[in-house]
Amino acid sequence: ACAACAASAVVQQPCQHPAVWARVCDPSLGQRLAALGLGMVSLEEGDAPLVRDLLLEHFRNPALEVEGKLGRCSQDKFTAGISAESFAELEARLCAGLPSFGLAPSSAPPEAEVTVDRFHAIEGGGGFRNSNRARGANKGSTVRSSFACDDSDCPLKEPFEVLNKTRLSDCHIGRPCGEAAPPLNCLVDMRVSFSLETVVPGTIIEGMPLVYERHKRRQTFKARLFRIQLTHVLQGQRETFEVEVELRMDVVKHRLEAASVQADEALVVTRELVAILRELSQQAAVVQLCRKRKRLEDFLAVELELRATLDEPEVDAELRRCVCGGKEALNRAKQYLCGILRVRFSSVDEVALFRFAGRQVARVMQRELSEAQKGSEGASQSDESDLPAA
């Protein structure tokens, strides 16, 4: 099966990839479920059968964690997080409530929980399977120790939990299609992860090297079936705004054990999880679209004045001087021009100004190269005309 559809774990009809469609409608799946007394479930467009299957397989494990995240999915990885503007808008939206998902409105956002997570490498694996790791870290087992923070956001001496988190599977949920599809420049992807969180003795991390540390500020909104967690994460110089939807496994387990047909109930739970993820991703995408539109409008309103800045003798002379300094000076030229534009056009988005400055520096460089080439060709023709006739 191709990665584009197999990784999505979602029924999309009509399917352009027969191998994936065969996986969803494979009769052997119904036979296996029937052998377990679960029966065959009727799947609909937009369902996530792999999420349903994993839920049926692991829901009795007390260490199971099922969480969905918003982010961006590239060809080989999923990067969790959304923009700061989308994050703030989702907070306001959740405070207003989502009655259809069992989330009541609140007069104020929930109190933020501030914690510090430290990840330690376990030499020789420590008997654990490979677990989550920091980007760029060496592959291996890690143990996470979590510390509550005092009023100054400093971690306490003793951790309140020490866990080894082992990833079982990742399911990437397909985006809505048709009229419900978000614009291509405002995509928010979704992933559902199944993990096992095993409590380990705190003494296991003594003397073990620290891989990385992260500072988290989290707000939790509780609904009947899940918890929605908005987390502001600081890891070194990297800042992310993460949105997670974590199933309340005690509720899920009770519903599945009480159901006459567990596969049917597991599919209902899966649909509720996917529905709230799509609702949140749509809200985040709308904020991104509005931000991009405003950024473009602000830029177009002053575009003529921006270009006029380039014609000023002092600016033009400095850019030419930097460009003549070679490739090493190009970034200095861009920073110089962007600095001038930021002061004069503070209402325009910094990213738009930086990109504009980069394009203008590239044009100045091309102009200088073209003039140098013409000068070289002119000198060559002048030398040829000075030669005596044969």
C-alpha positions as CSV (number, residue, x, y, z in Angstrom):
1,A,0.0,0.0,0.0
2,C,1.2,3.5,-0.7
3,A,2.3,5.7,2.2
4,A,-0.1,8.5,1.3
5,C,-3.2,6.4,2.1
6,A,-1.9,3.6,4.3
7,A,-0.6,6.0,6.8
8,S,-3.8,7.9,7.0
9,A,-5.7,5.0,8.5
10,V,-8.9,6.5,7.1
11,V,-11.6,5.2,4.7
12,Q,-11.7,7.5,1.7
13,Q,-14.2,6.8,-1.0
14,P,-13.8,6.5,-3.9
15,C,-10.3,5.1,-3.1
16,Q,-7.6,5.7,-5.6
17,H,-5.4,3.0,-4.1
18,P,-6.9,-0.5,-4.4
19,A,-4.4,-2.1,-2.1
20,V,-5.5,0.2,0.8
21,W,-9.2,-0.3,0.0
22,A,-8.7,-4.0,0.1
23,R,-7.2,-3.6,3.6
24,V,-10.3,-1.9,4.8
25,C,-12.8,-4.2,3.2
26,D,-10.8,-7.4,3.6
27,P,-13.3,-10.2,4.4
28,S,-10.7,-11.8,6.7
29,L,-11.2,-8.8,9.0
30,G,-14.8,-9.7,9.4
31,Q,-13.9,-13.4,10.0
32,R,-11.4,-12.5,12.7
33,L,-13.9,-10.3,14.4
34,A,-16.6,-12.9,14.2
35,A,-14.3,-15.5,15.7
36,L,-13.9,-13.1,18.7
37,G,-17.6,-12.7,18.9
38,L,-17.4,-9.1,17.8
39,G,-19.2,-9.2,14.4
40,M,-18.5,-7.1,11.3
41,V,-18.8,-3.3,11.5
42,S,-20.2,-1.2,8.6
43,L,-17.5,1.4,7.8
44,E,-18.4,4.8,6.4
45,E,-16.4,7.4,4.5
46,G,-14.1,9.2,7.0
47,D,-13.9,6.3,9.5
48,A,-10.5,5.3,11.0
49,P,-10.6,1.5,11.0
50,L,-6.9,1.1,12.2
51,V,-7.6,3.3,15.2
52,R,-10.7,1.2,15.9
53,D,-8.7,-2.1,15.6
54,L,-5.9,-0.9,17.9
55,L,-8.4,0.3,20.5
56,L,-10.0,-3.2,20.5
57,E,-6.7,-4.8,20.8
58,H,-5.2,-2.8,23.7
59,F,-8.1,-1.1,25.6
60,R,-7.8,-3.6,28.6
61,N,-4.1,-2.6,29.2
62,P,-4.1,-0.3,32.2
63,A,-0.9,1.4,30.9
64,L,-2.5,2.4,27.6
65,E,-2.6,6.0,26.5
66,V,-4.5,7.1,23.3
67,E,-4.0,10.7,22.2
68,G,-4.6,12.7,19.1
69,K,-2.4,15.7,18.2
70,L,-2.6,18.5,15.7
71,G,0.5,19.4,13.6
72,R,2.0,19.2,10.1
73,C,2.7,15.9,8.4
74,S,5.5,15.8,5.8
75,Q,6.8,12.9,3.8
76,D,8.7,11.3,6.6
77,K,7.6,12.8,9.9
78,F,4.9,14.5,11.9
79,T,5.7,17.7,13.7
80,A,3.3,18.5,16.5
81,G,2.1,22.1,17.1
82,I,0.1,25.0,15.6
83,S,0.6,28.7,15.5
84,A,0.4,30.9,18.6
85,E,-2.6,32.7,17.1
86,S,-4.5,29.5,16.5
87,F,-3.5,28.3,20.0
88,A,-5.1,31.4,21.5
89,E,-8.2,31.2,19.4
90,L,-8.7,27.5,20.4
91,E,-8.4,28.5,24.1
92,A,-11.2,31.0,23.7
93,R,-13.3,28.6,21.7
94,L,-12.9,25.8,24.3
95,C,-13.8,28.3,27.1
96,A,-17.0,29.0,25.2
97,G,-17.8,25.3,25.3
98,L,-18.5,22.5,22.7
99,P,-21.8,21.1,23.9
100,S,-22.0,18.6,21.0
101,F,-18.8,17.0,22.4
102,G,-19.8,17.1,26.0
103,L,-17.6,20.2,26.9
104,A,-19.5,22.7,29.0
105,P,-18.7,26.4,28.7
106,S,-16.6,28.0,31.5
107,S,-16.4,31.6,32.7
108,A,-12.6,31.5,32.8
109,P,-9.9,29.2,31.3
110,P,-8.8,26.3,33.6
111,E,-5.8,26.9,35.8
112,A,-2.5,26.2,34.0
113,E,-0.4,23.4,35.3
114,V,3.4,24.2,35.0
115,T,5.8,21.2,34.9
116,V,9.3,20.3,33.8
117,D,10.0,17.0,32.0
118,R,13.5,15.6,32.0
119,F,14.4,12.7,29.7
120,H,17.2,10.4,30.7
121,A,19.0,7.8,28.5
122,I,19.0,4.3,29.9
123,E,22.3,2.6,29.2
124,G,21.8,-0.8,27.5
125,G,18.1,-0.1,27.2
126,G,17.4,-0.9,30.9
127,G,15.1,-3.7,29.8
128,F,12.8,-1.2,28.1
129,R,11.7,-1.0,24.5
130,N,12.7,2.0,22.4
131,S,10.5,5.0,23.5
132,N,9.9,8.6,22.4
133,R,13.0,10.7,21.9
134,A,14.1,14.2,21.1
135,R,14.6,15.3,17.5
136,G,18.2,14.6,16.6
137,A,18.9,12.5,19.7
138,N,20.4,9.1,19.4
139,K,18.0,6.2,19.2
140,G,17.5,4.4,22.4
141,S,15.4,4.0,25.5
142,T,14.5,7.0,27.7
143,V,12.8,7.5,31.0
144,R,10.8,10.7,31.6
145,S,10.8,12.3,35.1
146,S,8.1,15.0,35.6
147,F,8.4,17.7,38.2
148,A,5.8,20.1,39.5
149,C,6.9,23.8,39.7
150,D,6.6,26.4,42.4
151,D,5.2,29.9,42.1
152,S,8.4,31.0,40.3
153,D,8.1,28.2,37.7
154,C,11.1,26.5,39.2
155,P,10.9,22.6,39.4
156,L,10.7,21.0,42.8
157,K,13.4,18.6,43.9
158,E,11.4,15.4,43.7
159,P,9.5,14.2,40.6
160,F,5.8,13.4,40.9
161,E,6.1,10.6,38.4
162,V,8.8,8.7,36.5
163,L,7.6,6.9,33.4
164,N,8.9,4.9,30.4
165,K,6.7,5.7,27.4
166,T,6.7,3.1,24.6
167,R,5.0,4.0,21.3
168,L,2.8,1.1,20.0
169,S,1.6,2.8,16.8
170,D,0.9,6.1,15.0
171,C,-2.2,6.6,12.8
172,H,-2.3,9.6,10.6
173,I,-5.9,10.8,10.1
174,G,-6.8,12.0,6.6
175,R,-8.0,15.6,6.1
176,P,-11.7,16.3,5.1
177,C,-12.2,16.4,1.3
178,G,-14.6,18.1,-1.0
179,E,-16.2,21.4,0.2
180,A,-15.0,20.7,3.8
181,A,-11.4,20.6,2.7
182,P,-9.2,23.3,4.1
183,P,-7.2,25.6,1.8
184,L,-3.8,24.1,0.7
185,N,-1.9,26.9,2.4
186,C,-3.6,26.4,5.7
187,L,-3.4,22.7,6.4
188,V,-3.5,21.2,9.9
189,D,-2.8,17.5,10.1
190,M,-4.0,15.0,12.8
191,R,-2.3,12.0,14.3
192,V,-3.6,9.4,16.8
193,S,-0.9,7.6,18.9
194,F,-1.2,4.5,21.0
195,S,1.5,4.3,23.7
196,L,2.1,2.4,26.9
197,E,3.1,4.4,30.0
198,T,4.9,2.2,32.5
199,V,5.7,3.6,36.0
200,V,9.3,2.9,36.9
201,P,11.3,3.5,40.2
202,G,12.6,7.0,40.5
203,T,16.1,5.6,41.5
204,I,16.5,4.2,37.9
205,I,17.6,7.6,36.6
206,E,20.3,8.2,39.2
207,G,23.6,8.7,37.4
208,M,22.0,8.4,34.0
209,P,22.7,11.1,31.3
210,L,20.1,13.8,30.7
211,V,19.1,13.8,27.0
212,Y,16.9,16.9,27.1
213,E,14.5,18.9,29.2
214,R,11.3,20.7,28.4
215,H,9.2,23.3,30.3
216,K,5.4,22.9,29.9
217,R,2.5,25.1,30.7
218,R,-0.7,23.2,30.2
219,Q,-4.4,23.8,30.4
220,T,-6.8,20.9,30.5
221,F,-10.5,21.0,29.3
222,K,-12.4,17.9,30.4
223,A,-15.3,16.3,28.4
224,R,-17.1,13.1,29.0
225,L,-14.9,10.9,26.7
226,F,-11.7,12.8,26.5
227,R,-9.4,15.6,27.8
228,I,-8.3,18.4,25.5
229,Q,-4.9,19.7,26.5
230,L,-3.4,23.0,25.3
231,T,0.3,23.0,26.1
232,H,2.9,25.7,25.6
233,V,6.2,23.9,25.4
234,L,9.7,25.4,25.7
235,Q,12.7,23.2,24.9
236,G,15.9,25.2,24.7
237,Q,15.4,27.9,22.0
238,R,12.4,26.0,20.5
239,E,8.9,27.0,21.3
240,T,5.8,25.0,20.3
241,F,2.0,25.3,20.9
242,E,0.6,21.8,21.1
243,V,-3.0,20.6,21.1
244,E,-3.7,17.1,22.3
245,V,-7.0,15.1,22.7
246,E,-6.4,12.2,25.2
247,L,-9.1,9.5,25.6
248,R,-10.2,8.9,29.2
249,M,-9.5,5.2,29.1
250,D,-11.5,4.4,32.2
251,V,-14.6,5.7,30.4
252,V,-13.6,3.9,27.2
253,K,-13.0,0.6,29.0
254,H,-16.4,0.8,30.7
255,R,-18.2,1.5,27.5
256,L,-16.5,-1.3,25.6
257,E,-17.0,-3.9,28.3
258,A,-20.7,-3.0,28.7
259,A,-21.3,-3.1,24.9
260,S,-23.1,-6.1,23.3
261,V,-20.8,-5.7,20.3
262,Q,-17.5,-4.2,21.2
263,A,-16.4,-3.5,17.6
264,D,-19.5,-1.3,17.1
265,E,-18.8,0.6,20.3
266,A,-15.1,0.9,19.5
267,L,-16.1,2.4,16.2
268,V,-18.4,4.9,17.9
269,V,-15.6,5.9,20.3
270,T,-13.2,6.3,17.3
271,R,-15.7,8.5,15.4
272,E,-16.0,10.8,18.4
273,L,-12.3,11.1,18.8
274,V,-11.8,11.8,15.1
275,A,-14.7,14.3,15.1
276,I,-13.2,16.4,17.9
277,L,-9.8,16.4,16.2
278,R,-11.3,17.5,12.9
279,E,-13.3,20.2,14.7
280,L,-10.2,21.6,16.4
281,S,-8.1,21.3,13.2
282,Q,-10.7,23.2,11.3
283,Q,-10.8,26.0,13.8
284,A,-6.9,26.2,13.7
285,A,-7.0,26.3,9.9
286,V,-9.5,29.1,9.8
287,V,-7.2,31.2,12.1
288,Q,-4.2,30.5,9.8
289,L,-6.2,31.5,6.7
290,C,-7.4,34.8,8.3
291,R,-3.8,35.6,9.4
292,K,-2.4,34.9,5.9
293,R,-5.1,37.1,4.3
294,K,-4.5,40.0,6.7
295,R,-0.7,39.7,6.2
296,L,-1.2,39.9,2.4
297,E,-3.6,42.9,2.7
298,D,-1.2,44.8,5.0
299,F,1.7,44.1,2.6
300,L,-0.3,45.2,-0.6
301,A,-1.4,48.4,1.2
302,V,2.3,49.6,1.4
303,E,3.9,47.8,-1.4
304,L,4.6,50.9,-3.5
305,E,6.2,52.6,-0.5
306,L,8.3,49.5,0.2
307,R,9.7,49.6,-3.3
308,A,10.3,53.3,-3.2
309,T,12.6,52.7,-0.2
310,L,14.9,50.7,-2.5
311,D,15.4,53.7,-4.8
312,E,16.8,55.9,-2.0
313,P,20.5,56.6,-2.8
314,E,21.7,55.7,0.7
315,V,19.8,52.3,0.7
316,D,20.8,51.5,-2.9
317,A,24.5,52.2,-2.2
318,E,24.6,50.1,0.9
319,L,22.9,47.1,-0.8
320,R,25.3,47.4,-3.7
321,R,28.3,47.5,-1.3
322,C,27.1,44.4,0.6
323,V,26.4,42.5,-2.6
324,C,29.9,43.2,-3.9
325,G,31.2,41.6,-0.7
326,G,30.3,38.1,-2.0
327,K,27.9,35.5,-0.8
328,E,29.0,35.9,2.9
329,A,27.6,39.5,2.8
330,L,24.2,38.6,1.3
331,N,22.6,37.8,4.7
332,R,24.0,41.1,6.1
333,A,22.4,43.0,3.2
334,K,19.1,41.3,3.9
335,Q,19.2,42.0,7.6
336,Y,20.1,45.6,6.8
337,L,17.2,46.1,4.5
338,C,14.7,44.3,6.7
339,G,15.8,46.4,9.7
340,I,15.0,49.6,7.8
341,L,11.6,48.2,6.6
342,R,10.6,47.1,10.1
343,V,11.1,50.6,11.5
344,R,9.2,52.3,8.7
345,F,6.4,49.7,8.3
346,S,5.8,48.3,11.7
347,S,2.2,47.4,10.9
348,V,3.4,44.8,8.3
349,D,4.1,41.2,9.4
350,E,7.9,40.6,10.0
351,V,7.9,37.4,8.0
352,A,6.5,39.2,5.0
353,L,9.1,42.0,5.3
354,F,11.9,39.4,5.6
355,R,10.9,37.6,2.5
356,F,10.5,40.8,0.6
357,A,14.0,41.9,1.7
358,G,15.4,38.6,0.6
359,R,13.9,38.9,-2.9
360,Q,15.1,42.5,-3.3
361,V,18.7,41.6,-2.3
362,A,18.6,38.7,-4.8
363,R,17.5,41.2,-7.5
364,V,20.3,43.6,-6.6
365,M,22.8,40.8,-6.9
366,Q,21.5,39.7,-10.3
367,R,21.7,43.3,-11.5
368,E,25.3,43.6,-10.3
369,L,26.3,40.4,-12.0
370,S,24.5,41.4,-15.2
371,E,26.3,44.8,-15.3
372,A,29.7,43.1,-14.5
373,Q,29.1,40.7,-17.4
374,K,28.2,43.5,-19.8
375,G,31.3,45.4,-18.7
376,S,33.5,42.4,-19.3
377,E,32.1,41.8,-22.7
378,G,32.6,45.5,-23.6
379,A,36.2,45.4,-22.5
380,S,36.8,42.2,-24.6
381,Q,35.4,43.8,-27.7
382,S,37.5,46.9,-27.2
383,D,40.7,44.8,-26.9
384,E,39.8,43.0,-30.1
385,S,39.3,46.3,-32.0
386,D,42.8,47.5,-31.0
387,L,44.5,44.5,-32.6
388,P,46.3,45.3,-36.0
389,A,44.5,44.0,-39.0
390,A,45.9,40.8,-40.5
